[in-house]
Amino acid sequence: MNAQISFLEGTFTLIHIPLPLYTTFLQPILRVLLPQTCSDNTTPAASKGLTADNQHVFLNVSVTPIECSIVCHKFWAETVFEPAIRRVLSTSFKNLPDITISKDSYAIFSVISAGMDAGSRVVDLTSPLALAGVPIFFITTYYSDFVLVPTNHRHRVVKTLLARGFVFADDDNKTESYRPAGAHSRAGSQASNTNGSAGSPPPTPPPPSVGELQLRTFELLTKRSVVPYVDGPLRLVSCSGREKAESSMLALRGYGNYAGRPEARRRDTHDGAIPRRAAWVDKADTKLYAGAVSALVAQPRFLSMTLTLEDPPSLLLDRALLDLFGDSLVGPTEGTLVPIFLDLDTLPFEATGIVSGVAGKLVQDMHMAESAELSYLSTARAGAVILSEEQAAKALVILKGALKG
């Protein structure tokens, strides 16, 4: 497998918000999405999962027909969401739907691969971890794949990667990175980084083969009455936030239509003016964020936005939302993708093999070796296989057949 795998810095939390409570938690969601709104200036940015200029190392906000799901640094879970949940639970309302914050913390690694079709990539990444008994969440973005693993399984993940031929790569950053054996690497790093606990053993012995893995996956889904479905006419597009135009950067430096005016320069350099330090909003595409806020306020049928340190913002969204974003998006916005949903509310967070079993079944039965369409989105309590319209129709038949028991 021609891929580079890098662990992100920090530990992360998964949060499940039932749709009936979505509007109640909209302010905390927006507060995390726009980190400059955080009034805590005493906590170092790195402790918040942010860079020095308040960019998220990783954040995913997903609103689907099943739930609202958030993957955020544990700082935001503890300081923003937990107090909001306590406020809701202290009300006199009865029979509130359950809000869930994952008991385990998660490590995240990114996967950048070349020369691999999307379907095989999902299977090749997830099957070894499933066979090792590691529960995962999988998020495909416009640029990369991200895999969430419980932090207490991190050493087992490393051991599994090394057994699959990955070795430590030479990187200037502080993250742990792996590349396939044969790539430029530092000898001797393997042993020093695989010592220590491998995490608690899985509750049941892992399956001995990929075939057995698929069998167990569909037996579990059938037992828990999970039924795959398509949400009517909902169609998605996968796209990216546009890189900030050079003209915008010039404007920030004093050469734009407004900032370059003589009177503007005089105000900026007036005696006694307080120097302004660079802020998050200086680097963010305000049009993109205005679109995202507008969409979230409207409670979209489907919107998944992923912010990472290395890539521009990535979005998977209902086609009906495109007009809210104007020209701030790039990518094949004319395309139509269909999500097949799996409501996994009856499964525990630590369930293993779901992504690998479902994706592997589709790749195997649909002969998708040449396909570049299949992707997967894990949310806190659900999963979505995302395919082209033609492939989705075939995939739905295959999944329903496999879940008849």
N, C-alpha and C positions, 0 to 999 in steps of 0.2 A: 504494500500500500504506500503510495507516494504522498505522504502527508507530514505536516509538522504539528505537533501537539504542545500547547503551552498552558500551564496553570496560571490563572489570574491571581493577583494578590487579594487577600481578604477572605472572609467567610460570609456566606449569604444565607438568606432565609426565604422560604416560600410561604405565600399568604393566599388563602382562599377567602374571597368575599362573595357571599351569595348575591345573586342579581337583585332580590328584593331590598337589599341593604346598600346597593351600589351608590345611590345618591347620597346616602349618609356618610359614605367614605370618600366622596369625590374630592373634598378639600384636602385630606391627607394624601390622596393619590397625586393631586396637582402639586402639592408641596414637595413631594419627593421628585417628581418629574422636573420641577424648576428649583434646583437645589439652592439657588441664590436667595430664595425666600426663607431659608433657615436662619433664624436669628442667633444661633449659637456660634459665636466667633471664637470661643475658647478651645473647642475641640479641634485638633489638627485635622486637616483635610483627609489625610490618609486613613485616619480612624473612622471617617465617614464613608470610606470607599470612594473618595474623590481625589482628583489630581489637585495640584496647587491652584489651578484656575477653575475649580469646581466642576470639572467634567467627570461623569460617572465612569468608574472602571467597568461596571456592568449593571444594567437595569433592564428588566423586561416588564412591561405593563400590557396585559392581554385582556380584552373584553370579548367574550364569545357568547353564543346563545346558551351556554351552560353555566358560566361563572365569570367573575372577574378574578384574575390571578396576577400576582405580583412576585417577581424575583428581585430582591433588593439586598443591599449590604445590611448586615445585622444591626448596624447603628440606626438605620431608618426604621427597622422593625421595632426596635426597643424604644426609640424616642418619639416616633410619630404614630405608628399603627397600634402598638400595645395600649398607650393612653386613650386613643380613640375607641378601641374595643372596650376598655373599662368603662368609658362614659356611656357607651351604648348598653352594656350589660347592667349598668346602674339604673337604667330607666325602669318605669313600671310596666313596660310592654312585656307581654307573655308570649310564649311560643315563638321566640325569635329563631330564625334559621341559624345554623352553626357557622361561626366564623372560625377559621382554622389558621394557626401559625405553626409551621412545622416544628416539631420537637427537636429534630436534628438540625444542625447547621450544615451547610453545603460548601464544598469546594467546586470551582468551575474551571474546566479547561476548554480552550478553543482549538478548533481543528481547521487548518488551512490545507486543502488538498488540490492537486492538479492532475488532470488526465483521468479522472474517475467520474463515471456517471453518478447522479444523485442517489438512485436507488441502491446501488451496490455500496456506496459510501455509508449510507445509514446502517445497512446490515453489517458491513465490515467493522464499523466503529462500535456497534452496540453488542454484537454477539459474543465477543470474547469476555466482555464485562458481565453479561448475563450468565455465561457459563461459569464465571468465577463467583457468582452469587452476589454481585454488586448491583443494588438498585440505582437506577439512573432516571434523570429527566433530560429530554433532548429538545433543543431549540435550533431550528434551521433559520438563518437570516440570509439577507441578500448576498452577503460576502462570505460568511463562515458558518460553521456548525459549532454549537456550544453544548457541552455535556455537564450536567450537575451530578455530583456524587456526594454521599454523606462524608463529612470530614473524617469520621472514624474508619472509613474504608479507603482513605487516600493511599495508604501504603499498599493495600491490595491492588488498587488501580495501577500504581507504579510497577508492582511486580508483574501484573498481567501485561502491561505495555512492553516491559523489557522482554518477557517471554515471547511476545509477538514480533520481536526484532527491532523494537525502538530503543534508542540509546539517548543519553543526554546530549544536547546540542550546545555549541558555543554560542552564548547569547550575552549581550552587554547588559540586559535588564536583569532584574532580580527574580524573575519568575523561573520555575522549573520548566524546561522544554525538552521535547523528545523528537527525534527524527528517525526514519527507518535506518536499520543497520546498513552501513556502507556510506552513509552521509558523513560529512565532516563532524567529528565528535571528540570529546575529551575522554581519553582512556582513563579508566580507574574510577570514574564517577559513579558507576553503577552500584558497586558494593556499598559505598558510603551513604547512598541515598535510599537503600532498600532495607537498612537495619531498622529495628524497632518493631512495634506492634503492627500486625497486619490487619487490625480491626477484629471485631468479634466475628466468629464464624456465622455463616448464614443459618437461619432457623431450620431449614431443610436442606439436604444435600443438593448441590446444583446439578442440573441435567448433564449427562455425560456427552451429549452430542447436540448439534443444531436441530436435528430432526426431533429429538426428545424435547428440546426447548420449545419448539413450535407446538408440539402436542400438549405439553403442560400449559402453555399460554392459553390456548383455546379452550382447554378443559376448565381453567380457572375463570375465563371470561364467561363461558357458558354457565358455570355454577353460580356466578354472581349476576346472571341475567343481563349481561351487557349486550346491547343491540346496536350495531353500527347504523348510522343514518345520515342523510343529507338534508340540510335545512332549506328545503324548497328552492327558490330562485337565487339564493345567496351565491355570489361569485366574487372571488378575491383577485387582487393583483399584488405582486411582490415587487417592491421598489425600494429606492434609497433616497435619503435626503440629498439635495444638490450640494456639491461643494461650494463654499462661499465664493461668490464672484470676486474677481480681482478688484473690480470697481468698489466693492463694499469695503475691502481692506484699505484701498486708497482713501476712501472717505474717512475711515477711522484715523488715518495718519494726517488728515488735514487737506486732502486733495479732492474730496468729493464735491458734489453740487452745492451742498450746504456748508460742510466744514471748511471748504476752500474759500468761502466768501471773506473778503477783508474784515467785515464787521464781526464775523464768527471768530476769526483768528484774534481780533483785538480782545473779544470777551474772554477767550481762552487764556490769553497771556496777560490779562489785566492784573495790575499790582494787587497783591493780597489774595488772589485766587488760590483755592486749595487744590493742589495737584491731585488728579484722579488716577487711582491705580486701575490697571486692567481688570475687568470683571467678566463673569461668565457670559453675560449677554453680549460682550464684544466679540466673542468667538462663535456664539450660537447663531443659527439661521433663524431669525425672529419670525419670518414668514412660515417656516416649517412648524415651529412651536405654536404659533397662533392657530394653524390648522389643526394640530394635535389637540390643543386645548378645546377648540370649537367642537371637534369630534367627540372628545370625552365628555364634555358638558351635555351633548345631545344623547348620551348613552348609546353608542353605536351597536349595531348587530355584531360586527366583528372588527376589531382593531388590535393588532399586536405590534408594539413599538419596542425596539431593542436599541439601547444605547451602550456602546462599548468604547474603550479607550482608543483602539487602533483604527476603527472603521467609522465612516459617516453613519448617521442614524439609519436603521433598517426598519421598513414597515411592511406588514402584510395586512391588507385592509379591504373592507367591502368596497367594491367599485363605486358604489353610490356616494362614497365620501371623497372621491378624487377632487371634485370642484372646491372643496374646502381648503385644499392645499395649493391652489393656483399652480404656478410654475416652479414650486419648491421641490418637486419630486423628479427623479430620473429613473429610467428603467422601462421595461416593456409594459407600460400602463394600459396598452390596448389589449393585453392578454386576459384570459379568464381562467381562473383556477377554482376547483371545487374542493371544499373540505369535507371529509367523511369523519363524523364525530363519534367518539367512544366515551360515553359517560362512565367514569371510573370512580364515582363517589363511594361505591360499596367496597372498594379495594383499599388496603392500607398504603400509606406513603412508601413503605419499604417493599412493596411488591416488585418482583424482578422479572425481566424478560418480556415485558409488554411491547416496548418499542421494537425490539429485535424480532420477536415472534410475529407481530403483525406485518412489519415491513418485509421480513424474510419470506413470509407466505406470499405476499403480493409480488415480490421480485421473482420468486420461484415459479408461481403459477401464471404470471403474465409475461414471462420471458422479457423482462424489462432491462436487459443488459445495455441496450442502446438508448434508454430513456434518460432524459435530463430533467424530468419533471417532478418526480416523487420527492416530497420533503415531509418533515414531521414537526409538529409543535406540541410539546408537553406543557400543559398547564397544571395547576395544583391538583385538580380533581378530574381531569379529562385529558384526552389525547385527540389530535386531529391529523389524519393523513391527508396531504394536500397533493392533488393531481390535476392533470388537464381534464376537461369535461369528458372526452372520450374514454380516457383511462379510468376516471372515477366511476363511470357506469359499470365497467367490467369489474373493478375492484370491489364495488359494493356487493355484486353478486357472489364473488369469491368469499368475502368476509361473512356474509349472511349464511352461505353454505357451510362454512367451517364452524359457525356458531350454532348450528341446528342441534348439535349434540349427538 
